[in-house]
Every structure is written in structure tokens, then in C-alpha cells.
Amino acid sequence: MPNYQPISVPVPIKASISDLVDFRWSTKGISADFIIPGDDAHLLRVAFDQQCIVRLLDEMPLSTEDDDGPIEGLVSENFAYIVEGAIFSRTQSDAWKAAFPTATHYRFVTGWACMDVLSSAAPSFKLVTRSSDDEVQAAARVLDREGRFHGWWPKTTAAYDDLDSIGKDEFSAIVERMLMAAAHIRHD
């Protein structure tokens, strides 16, 4: 039977309207950036600086996972937990368990994506600056213009400013991830 223990984070996050927007592996561990509802200028970066096992999944499969009994300790709208006794940690290999006997299971819950982490490191939390909508749109227009100039996509593809709202959102999301990657390198 899993037991959830809420973890305090530096900013309040209403889990149901947050989301995972970036995830990075490195030789030093992982980092993941989450939306802070009500704060369009920042993201919350959760990082682990040691080896870990990570599972990213939509909230729906997590809610249907059979965890051998009732769940204890879940708090409405809470974002971060230490989890004891969940099937995710129990079913890892004996080799992993022997190599990392002090690994702890952490779970980060949003309305769209959830992240499970097994690590001997504790998570660190950091506010990071998020690109503004104007910055993303300016960069999207540059990428679109350069892509057309270099023939990266078919001539029949609509220009960024002529895309429907879904196409524009998807293109902008790609550009925002590019800007986040550049900012991540600059600040690390």
C-alpha cells in the first residue's frame, strides 16, 4: 500500500493546472521544468544531481495503476511527494536496489503529466525565467523565415503568422523549448 508524504516546494503550485514543459537528462542527473500557475514569467525547475530512474506519464494511466491497496497521504492539489511502497519502486531490478539502497521514490503530479523519480539524491528546486509570449513569437517568426529561405519545409506550408491556432501553438511550443534549452545552457 503506497504512502504519500507531501514535500514543500518554494512556490505554491496548484497541481491540477500545472504541467511539465521541459525534461533533460545529463551525466549529472536530471532536471524538469514545471508551469507555475498564475506566474507566466517563471517555471519551477526540479533537479536531481545523481543517477536516477525516471518515469514520465500522463496523469490518466497513473490514476489507473493498481498499487496493491488504498493510497494514503494524497493531498488535493499537492505537487510533490515522497512515496513509500508504490509498485514503481518495488518492481525495479535487484541490481538497482543493491547499487542504490538509499534511493527514495519522489513523485511530481500535475493535471497533465506526472514524473516519478528514484534517486539517492534529494530534489533541488529553483525558479527559472520563462520566455515571454513576445519573445517566443519573435523567435518563431525568425525560425519560420529562415526555414523558408533554406527550404527546410515545403513551399505549401503556411507561414507562422498564417497558421491556425493549433499549428501556431505547436510551432510556438517547439520554439519555446529551443529558447529554454539555450537558457538552460547559459545558466548552468
N, C-alpha and C positions, 0 to 999 in steps of 0.2 A: 504494500500500500504506500503510494508516494506521499511525502510530507513536504509542503512548500513553506519556505521561510522567506518572507519579503526582505529585499535588500534596499537600503536607502540609496537614492541617486541624487546628484547635486541640483537637479531642477525637477519640478513636478511634471510628470508625463501622464496624460490620460491615455492608457494603453489602447483603448478601442479605436482611437483616431490617430494613432501614431503609425509609422511604417518603417521598415528597413529600406534605406535608399542606397547604401554602398557597403560592400564587403571586400576585404583584402586579406590575402594570405601573405606571409613573409617568412623568412627563415627564423625570425624572432618571435613569431606568434601570429595573431590575427587582430584586425580592427573592423568594427562595423559602425556605420553611422545611421542614427535613427532620427526621424522627424520629431521635433518638439512642438506639439500642437499649440497654436497661438503665438509662435515665435518663428516667423519666416526668415529671420536673419541668422539663425543658428541651428546646428544639429548637435546631438549628443553622441560623441564617439565613445564606444565601449571597446577596450583593448585588453588583450592578454599577451604577456611577454614571454611565454613559454609554449612548448609543444602542447597541442590540444587536439581533440576530436570535436568536430563541429557538425551540427545538423541544422539545415535551413529548410523550413517548410511552411506551407500555407497554414493558417490557423485552423481551417476546417479538418484536415487529416489529424492534426494534433488532438482536436476535440473528440475524434472518434477512436483514438488509440486506446486499446484495452490495457489498462495498467494494473490488472490483478486486484481490484478493490477500489473502494472510495478514495477520493483525493482529499487531503486535509491541508488547510492553511491558505488556500487561494483567497486573495483579497480582490474585490471588484476594482477594476481599472488600475491595478498594480502592474508595473512594467518589469521589474527584476526580482528574481528569486534564486535562492539556493534550494535544490531539490534533492531529497533523500529517498531512496527506494524506488525510483522510477525504472521502468523497463529499459529505457535508453541506456542508462549507466550499468544496469545489471547484466545486459547482454553483450557488453564489449568483451574482446578476447582476453584470455588468461594472460597472454603476453603483455598486453597493455596494462592490465591490472597489476602485474608483477613489476613492470618498469615504472609505473606511476601510482604507487599505492596510496598517495595522499591526494590524488585527483578528486576534485569536487565537481558536482554537476550544477551548472548555472543555467537558468532559462530566462530568456527575454521575450516578452509577449507583446504583440501589437494586434491591431484589428485585421491585419493582412498577412503578416509574416511573423514567424517565431524562430528564435535561434536558441539551440541547445549547445552548450559548451562543456566539455570535460577537460579540466586543466588543474595542474598543481598550483598555478598562479591565480591570484585573486584578480578580478577585473579592475581596471582603472577607468575613470570617467573624465571626459574633457569636453567642454563646449568648443565647437569649431564654427567658424564663419561659413555661412552658406551664400552662394552666389545669388544676387538679386534676379528677379524676372527680367529686368532690363539688360543685365549682363549676359544672361543666358540667351535672350533673343538676339542681342548684338553678335554674340559668338556664333549662334545658329545661322544668322544671315551670312557671316563670313564663310563658314563651312559650306553652306549651300552655294555661294558664289564661286568659291574655289573648286568645289566638286564639279560644278558645271563647266568651268574653264578647263579643267583637266580631264573631263569626260568620265568621271567616276560613276555616274549613273545615266540611265537612258535619257535621251533628249525629251522624251514624252513625260518624264517625271515632273510633277508640278513644283514650282518654286516654293521655298519655305513659306513665304507670305501668302501663297495661294492654296496651301494645304488645308484640308478640312480640320476641324478641331482635334479629332483623334490623331491624325497624322502629325499635326503641329505639336501636340503634347508628347507624342512618342519621339519625334526628332529632338525636341527640347530636352527630354529626359536623357537622351544619349549625350547631348552637348553638356548638360549639367554634370553627368558622370565624368566627362572629359575634364571639365573645369575642376571638379572635386579631386580627380587624380593629380592634376597639376598642383593644386593647393596642398594636397597631402604630401607630395614630394618636397614642396617649398618649406613646409612647417616641420618636417621630421628630420 
